[in-house]
Amino acid sequence: MPLPPIFQKTILRTACTHDGWSVVSRTAAILRNTRGNTLVGRSAHANQQQCRAMSSSKKKKKKKGGSSHRYMERQLRDPFVKRAQAEQFRARSSFKLIELIDKHQLVPTNNNDTGMCVVDCGAAPGGWSQVVAQKMAVADTSGALQLPRIVAIDLLPMPPVPGVHFIQGDFLDPATKRQVVAALDNRRVGLVLSDMAPPFTGHHSVDADRTMNLCDDVGAFADEFLAKGGSMVLKFFMGGHESEMRGRLRQAFRKVVVEKPEASRKQSSEQYLVCIDKLT
């Protein structure tokens, strides 16, 4: 009995592809020993599943590539990314701190308070430490450039920043705190900074609450190290318990304001708590 047309097409296609009649013979033998309807049914179903899987995989890859492409385009268009590269800052976030410092006069720019120290929590890659080091730089009588004491802390390693003492560790760990005390060398802390954010889960309310918890941890650190009259800057994300946080901070500082610097992306819910003049 002649083979059904679909098998004939399969054999011919196979023969054309491999350019040999031995392939035709082997294919025909397989078909003679197999129920045609079952083979065709299973092959079609398997092919459909395979095609769907390949199509889905291609879509996922395409979507991932598209997202990465959009990110690169955004970075290339971002004026603060360009400025950071031109001015040799390690991150575009440096301009957020520059705006906050200039607006609220958070660090001294003269010789009247050269003993003031700054602690930068979660400092890596070092953009904020760079800003503070430049803002606090003063010239001594010999004309050489001196930098006041700046202590940067992070779990991740950070390339050296001139004038900055880096400690790799958890800022809440007692061992890390002992290193901070040693680095301060009996100098008072006039400013505590935190541009930290916890690992994101993708759930906005959960991420916002975790950010608030991190702010509480930095607040506890500042309560221990920040001198009377000092200031503190904390990053947080809207959608958590920021009103309760502001209430607690207002009991500890003379002035607490919420800021969203120009360098902060419009679509981001990040904002900053600027706390000025610690009461005790």
Solvent accessible surface area in square Angstrom, and as a share of the most:
residue,aa,sasa,rsa
1,M,220,0.98
2,P,110,0.69
3,L,50,0.25
4,P,58,0.37
5,P,95,0.59
6,I,92,0.47
7,F,16,0.07
8,Q,77,0.34
9,K,126,0.53
10,T,54,0.31
11,I,13,0.06
12,L,102,0.51
13,R,151,0.55
14,T,31,0.18
15,A,12,0.09
16,C,108,0.65
17,T,98,0.57
18,H,114,0.51
19,D,131,0.68
20,G,26,0.25
21,W,186,0.65
22,S,66,0.42
23,V,22,0.12
24,V,24,0.14
25,S,70,0.45
26,R,143,0.52
27,T,25,0.14
28,A,16,0.12
29,A,35,0.27
30,I,107,0.54
31,L,17,0.09
32,R,171,0.62
33,N,133,0.68
34,T,53,0.31
35,R,187,0.68
36,G,26,0.25
37,N,123,0.63
38,T,50,0.29
39,L,54,0.27
40,V,45,0.26
41,G,42,0.40
42,R,175,0.64
43,S,46,0.30
44,A,47,0.36
45,H,103,0.46
46,A,52,0.40
47,N,83,0.43
48,Q,94,0.42
49,Q,97,0.43
50,Q,108,0.48
51,C,81,0.48
52,R,153,0.56
53,A,63,0.49
54,M,98,0.44
55,S,49,0.32
56,S,49,0.31
57,S,47,0.31
58,K,131,0.56
59,K,140,0.59
60,K,143,0.61
61,K,148,0.63
62,K,164,0.69
63,K,157,0.66
64,K,157,0.67
65,G,40,0.39
66,G,25,0.24
67,S,56,0.36
68,S,65,0.42
69,H,110,0.49
70,R,148,0.54
71,Y,108,0.41
72,M,99,0.44
73,E,67,0.30
74,R,85,0.31
75,Q,39,0.17
76,L,121,0.60
77,R,162,0.59
78,D,12,0.06
79,P,83,0.52
80,F,27,0.11
81,V,21,0.12
82,K,114,0.48
83,R,110,0.40
84,A,6,0.05
85,Q,131,0.58
86,A,85,0.66
87,E,83,0.37
88,Q,149,0.66
89,F,20,0.09
90,R,81,0.29
91,A,25,0.19
92,R,36,0.13
93,S,19,0.12
94,S,0,0.00
95,F,9,0.04
96,K,16,0.07
97,L,0,0.00
98,I,37,0.19
99,E,65,0.29
100,L,1,0.01
101,I,6,0.03
102,D,84,0.43
103,K,124,0.52
104,H,29,0.13
105,Q,157,0.70
106,L,12,0.06
107,V,11,0.06
108,P,31,0.19
109,T,98,0.57
110,N,78,0.40
111,N,101,0.52
112,N,134,0.69
113,D,42,0.22
114,T,57,0.33
115,G,36,0.35
116,M,9,0.04
117,C,0,0.00
118,V,0,0.00
119,V,0,0.00
120,D,2,0.01
121,C,0,0.00
122,G,16,0.16
123,A,6,0.04
124,A,26,0.20
125,P,72,0.46
126,G,0,0.00
127,G,3,0.03
128,W,8,0.03
129,S,0,0.00
130,Q,27,0.12
131,V,2,0.01
132,V,0,0.00
133,A,7,0.05
134,Q,112,0.50
135,K,52,0.22
136,M,3,0.01
137,A,32,0.24
138,V,23,0.13
139,A,66,0.51
140,D,42,0.22
141,T,151,0.88
142,S,91,0.59
143,G,59,0.57
144,A,55,0.43
145,L,131,0.65
146,Q,95,0.42
147,L,53,0.27
148,P,11,0.07
149,R,72,0.26
150,I,1,0.00
151,V,0,0.00
152,A,0,0.00
153,I,1,0.01
154,D,18,0.09
155,L,121,0.60
156,L,115,0.57
157,P,94,0.59
158,M,15,0.07
159,P,77,0.49
160,P,120,0.76
161,V,8,0.05
162,P,105,0.66
163,G,37,0.36
164,V,23,0.13
165,H,79,0.35
166,F,53,0.22
167,I,4,0.02
168,Q,102,0.45
169,G,17,0.16
170,D,60,0.31
171,F,15,0.06
172,L,67,0.33
173,D,58,0.30
174,P,87,0.54
175,A,44,0.34
176,T,6,0.03
177,K,44,0.19
178,R,161,0.59
179,Q,86,0.38
180,V,0,0.00
181,V,89,0.51
182,A,77,0.60
183,A,8,0.06
184,L,11,0.06
185,D,85,0.44
186,N,155,0.79
187,R,99,0.36
188,R,106,0.39
189,V,2,0.01
190,G,4,0.04
191,L,0,0.00
192,V,0,0.00
193,L,0,0.00
194,S,5,0.03
195,D,31,0.16
196,M,32,0.14
197,A,42,0.32
198,P,19,0.12
199,P,105,0.66
200,F,119,0.50
201,T,67,0.39
202,G,70,0.67
203,H,121,0.54
204,H,105,0.47
205,S,67,0.44
206,V,67,0.39
207,D,11,0.06
208,A,0,0.00
209,D,50,0.26
210,R,82,0.30
211,T,1,0.00
212,M,7,0.03
213,N,90,0.46
214,L,34,0.17
215,C,4,0.02
216,D,57,0.29
217,D,50,0.26
218,V,0,0.00
219,G,19,0.18
220,A,61,0.47
221,F,1,0.00
222,A,2,0.01
223,D,103,0.53
224,E,106,0.48
225,F,28,0.12
226,L,7,0.03
227,A,26,0.20
228,K,147,0.62
229,G,40,0.38
230,G,3,0.02
231,S,9,0.06
232,M,2,0.01
233,V,0,0.00
234,L,1,0.00
235,K,23,0.10
236,F,0,0.00
237,F,27,0.11
238,M,72,0.32
239,G,44,0.42
240,G,20,0.19
241,H,99,0.44
242,E,19,0.09
243,S,67,0.43
244,E,90,0.40
245,M,4,0.02
246,R,56,0.20
247,G,31,0.29
248,R,115,0.42
249,L,13,0.07
250,R,133,0.49
251,Q,151,0.67
252,A,39,0.30
253,F,8,0.03
254,R,151,0.55
255,K,87,0.37
256,V,11,0.07
257,V,36,0.21
258,V,55,0.32
259,E,27,0.12
260,K,75,0.32
261,P,3,0.02
262,E,120,0.54
263,A,2,0.01
264,S,1,0.01
265,R,56,0.20
266,K,160,0.68
267,Q,131,0.58
268,S,34,0.22
269,S,38,0.24
270,E,11,0.05
271,Q,39,0.17
272,Y,0,0.00
273,L,0,0.00
274,V,0,0.00
275,C,0,0.00
276,I,26,0.13
277,D,44,0.23
278,K,13,0.05
279,L,79,0.39
280,T,122,0.71
